[in-house]
């Protein structure tokens, strides 16, 4: 049963009747079949579901990496489904941060340079980039590791660099896709404590895809996808 207390009013994200169909005719596959979901500013939401449930498709649409076939996606009052490709790119660049399972760091580039990349795309000058990147690395516990390359960092440290890169632009929403999937249990829980702290202390809205119940338990709310629909949407009574 859905938790009807989560309304569209004042939501930073509001999905209404979102569908996504790949292919045509007999080969058509409907990945999303009418998804309704709202996220308030400052929430921490875990998105779960079996393979093929539509959760990854929904996250790609939320991250402006894909577009819906039909339905409405409103981000902070803007109808994303009506934006051009370039406008969606600007929304991604200025309002969204991304953390992936595979870290996606440039191999022969220092931690600081990796974190500076989004700022480079935004046209920030070198002094501002250096200052903001160092501050972001310090915020994830990597003060003093600025000049190390990914090969010189542990998996947990690499994911911290990836998180620093995601938050260096002060995004309104952080989208995390299996952020602990490549980490051992101890490092995974350290990363989750870091994300919880950012959500609690800085008010960053977080949407996280995970298949692990113990990782989802850190979120304030858990949304389950099944067969292209939201099967359940419930508040987590006692987040970890």
C-alpha positions as CSV (number, residue, x, y, z in Angstrom):
1,X,0.0,0.0,0.0
2,X,1.3,3.4,-0.9
3,X,2.0,6.0,1.8
4,X,-0.4,8.8,0.6
5,X,1.2,11.3,3.0
6,X,3.9,12.0,0.4
7,X,2.2,14.6,-1.8
8,X,3.2,16.5,-4.9
9,X,2.7,19.8,-3.2
10,X,6.1,21.4,-2.6
11,X,7.9,18.3,-4.0
12,X,11.3,18.8,-5.6
13,X,10.5,15.8,-7.8
14,X,7.1,14.8,-9.0
15,X,6.5,11.9,-11.5
16,X,2.9,11.5,-12.8
17,X,1.9,8.7,-15.2
18,X,5.4,8.1,-16.4
19,X,5.8,5.4,-19.1
20,X,8.8,4.2,-21.1
21,X,8.6,2.0,-24.1
22,X,11.6,0.6,-25.9
23,X,11.2,-0.7,-29.5
24,X,8.1,-0.8,-31.7
25,X,5.4,-3.2,-32.7
26,X,5.7,-6.8,-31.5
27,X,9.3,-6.1,-30.3
28,X,8.1,-3.2,-28.0
29,X,8.9,-3.5,-24.3
30,X,7.2,-1.3,-21.7
31,X,9.8,-0.7,-19.0
32,X,7.6,1.7,-17.1
33,X,3.8,1.4,-17.1
34,X,2.5,4.6,-15.4
35,X,4.8,5.5,-12.4
36,X,3.6,8.1,-9.9
37,X,6.2,9.2,-7.3
38,X,7.0,12.4,-5.4
39,X,10.1,13.3,-3.5
40,X,10.2,16.2,-1.0
41,X,13.3,18.4,-0.6
42,X,15.6,16.8,2.0
43,X,14.3,13.2,1.7
44,X,16.5,10.1,1.6
45,X,14.7,7.6,-0.6
46,X,15.9,4.0,-1.4
47,X,14.6,2.5,-4.7
48,X,14.4,-1.3,-4.8
49,X,13.1,-4.0,-7.0
50,X,14.1,-7.1,-8.9
51,X,16.0,-7.0,-12.2
52,X,13.7,-5.7,-14.9
53,X,11.4,-4.0,-12.5
54,X,12.0,-0.5,-14.0
55,X,13.9,1.0,-11.2
56,X,17.0,1.8,-13.3
57,X,14.9,3.2,-16.1
58,X,13.1,5.4,-13.6
59,X,16.5,6.6,-12.3
60,X,17.7,7.4,-15.8
61,X,14.7,9.5,-16.4
62,X,15.1,11.3,-13.0
63,X,18.7,12.0,-13.9
64,X,17.7,13.4,-17.3
65,X,19.8,10.6,-19.0
66,X,16.6,9.4,-20.7
67,X,13.2,10.8,-21.5
68,X,9.8,9.2,-20.8
69,X,7.5,8.0,-23.5
70,X,4.6,9.7,-21.8
71,X,3.7,11.3,-18.5
72,X,4.9,14.3,-16.5
73,X,8.3,14.8,-14.7
74,X,8.4,18.0,-12.7
75,X,11.7,19.0,-11.1
76,X,11.6,22.0,-8.8
77,X,8.6,23.4,-10.7
78,X,10.1,22.7,-14.2
79,X,8.4,20.3,-16.6
80,X,11.4,18.2,-17.6
81,X,9.6,16.3,-20.3
82,X,9.2,19.6,-22.3
83,X,13.0,20.5,-22.1
84,X,15.3,20.2,-25.1
85,X,18.4,18.0,-24.9
86,X,20.6,21.0,-24.1
87,X,18.2,22.2,-21.4
88,X,18.2,18.8,-19.8
89,X,22.1,18.8,-19.9
90,X,22.0,22.2,-18.1
91,X,19.6,20.8,-15.4
92,X,22.0,17.8,-14.9
93,X,25.0,20.0,-14.6
94,X,23.6,22.5,-12.2
95,X,21.1,20.6,-10.0
96,X,22.0,16.9,-10.0
97,X,24.9,14.9,-8.7
98,X,25.6,11.2,-9.6
99,X,27.3,8.4,-7.7
100,X,27.8,5.1,-9.5
101,X,28.6,1.6,-8.5
102,X,31.8,1.6,-10.6
103,X,33.1,4.9,-9.2
104,X,33.8,6.2,-12.8
105,X,37.0,8.0,-11.9
106,X,39.7,8.9,-14.5
107,X,42.5,6.5,-13.8
108,X,45.6,8.6,-14.3
109,X,44.1,11.7,-12.8
110,X,44.4,12.9,-9.2
111,X,41.5,12.8,-6.7
112,X,41.4,16.6,-6.8
113,X,41.4,16.7,-10.6
114,X,38.6,14.1,-10.7
115,X,36.5,16.2,-8.3
116,X,37.2,19.4,-10.3
117,X,35.7,18.0,-13.6
118,X,32.1,19.1,-13.0
119,X,33.4,22.6,-12.2
120,X,35.5,22.6,-15.3
121,X,32.4,21.9,-17.4
122,X,30.6,24.8,-15.6
123,X,33.4,27.2,-16.6
124,X,34.7,27.9,-13.0
125,X,38.2,29.4,-12.9
126,X,41.1,27.4,-11.7
127,X,41.3,29.0,-8.2
128,X,37.7,28.4,-7.5
129,X,37.9,24.8,-8.8
130,X,40.9,24.1,-6.5
131,X,39.2,25.6,-3.5
132,X,35.8,23.9,-4.0
133,X,37.4,20.5,-4.8
134,X,39.6,20.6,-1.7
135,X,36.6,21.5,0.4
136,X,34.5,18.6,-1.1
137,X,37.3,16.1,-0.5
138,X,37.7,17.3,3.1
139,X,33.9,16.9,3.6
140,X,34.2,13.2,2.7
141,X,37.2,12.6,5.0
142,X,39.9,12.8,2.3
143,X,41.8,15.8,3.5
144,X,45.5,15.2,2.5
145,X,44.6,12.7,-0.3
146,X,44.1,15.3,-3.0
147,X,47.1,14.3,-5.2
148,X,46.6,10.5,-5.1
149,X,45.3,8.7,-8.2
150,X,42.6,6.1,-8.0
151,X,45.2,3.3,-8.2
152,X,46.6,4.6,-4.9
153,X,43.3,4.6,-3.1
154,X,41.1,1.8,-1.6
155,X,37.7,1.1,-3.0
156,X,36.1,3.0,-0.2
157,X,38.3,6.0,-0.8
158,X,37.6,5.9,-4.5
159,X,33.9,6.0,-3.8
160,X,34.5,8.9,-1.4
161,X,36.2,10.8,-4.3
162,X,33.2,10.0,-6.5
163,X,30.8,11.4,-3.8
164,X,33.0,14.5,-3.5
165,X,32.8,14.9,-7.3
166,X,29.0,14.5,-7.1
167,X,28.5,17.2,-4.4
168,X,31.1,19.7,-5.4
169,X,28.6,21.7,-7.4
170,X,26.1,21.8,-4.4
171,X,23.4,19.8,-6.2
172,X,19.8,19.8,-5.1
173,X,19.5,16.1,-5.6
174,X,22.1,13.3,-5.4
175,X,21.3,10.1,-7.5
176,X,23.2,7.1,-6.3
177,X,23.1,3.8,-8.3
178,X,24.2,0.9,-6.1
179,X,26.8,3.1,-4.4
180,X,28.1,0.2,-2.2
181,X,27.9,-2.5,-4.8
182,X,31.7,-2.8,-5.3
183,X,32.6,-2.5,-1.7
184,X,33.0,-4.9,1.2
185,X,30.5,-4.8,4.0
186,X,32.5,-2.5,6.3
187,X,33.4,0.0,3.6
188,X,29.8,-0.1,2.3
189,X,28.4,0.9,5.7
190,X,31.0,3.6,6.0
191,X,29.8,5.1,2.7
192,X,26.2,4.9,3.9
193,X,27.1,6.7,7.1
194,X,28.7,9.4,5.0
195,X,25.5,9.8,2.8
196,X,23.3,9.8,5.8
197,X,25.4,12.6,7.3
198,X,25.1,14.7,4.1
199,X,21.4,14.2,4.0
200,X,21.0,15.1,7.7
201,X,23.5,17.9,8.0
202,X,23.3,19.6,4.6
203,X,19.8,18.7,3.5
204,X,20.9,17.1,0.2
205,X,18.0,15.1,-1.3
206,X,19.2,11.5,-2.0
207,X,17.6,8.9,-4.3
208,X,19.5,5.6,-4.1
209,X,19.0,2.4,-6.1
210,X,20.0,-0.7,-4.1
211,X,19.1,-4.4,-4.0
212,X,20.5,-4.8,-0.5
213,X,17.9,-4.5,2.4
214,X,20.6,-3.6,4.9
215,X,21.7,-0.7,2.7
216,X,18.1,0.4,2.0
217,X,17.6,0.5,5.8
218,X,19.6,3.7,6.0
219,X,17.0,5.6,4.0
220,X,14.0,7.4,5.4
221,X,11.7,6.0,2.8
222,X,11.7,2.8,0.6
223,X,10.0,2.6,-2.8
224,X,9.6,-0.9,-4.4
225,X,9.3,-1.3,-8.2
226,X,7.7,-4.4,-9.7
227,X,6.9,-4.9,-13.4
228,X,7.3,-1.2,-14.3
229,X,5.1,0.1,-11.5
230,X,5.6,1.3,-7.9
231,X,4.4,-1.6,-5.9
232,X,4.9,0.0,-2.5
233,X,6.1,3.3,-1.1
234,X,6.6,3.4,2.6
235,X,8.4,5.5,5.2
236,X,11.1,3.6,7.1
237,X,10.2,3.9,10.7
238,X,13.7,3.6,12.1
239,X,16.4,4.3,9.6
240,X,19.8,2.9,10.7
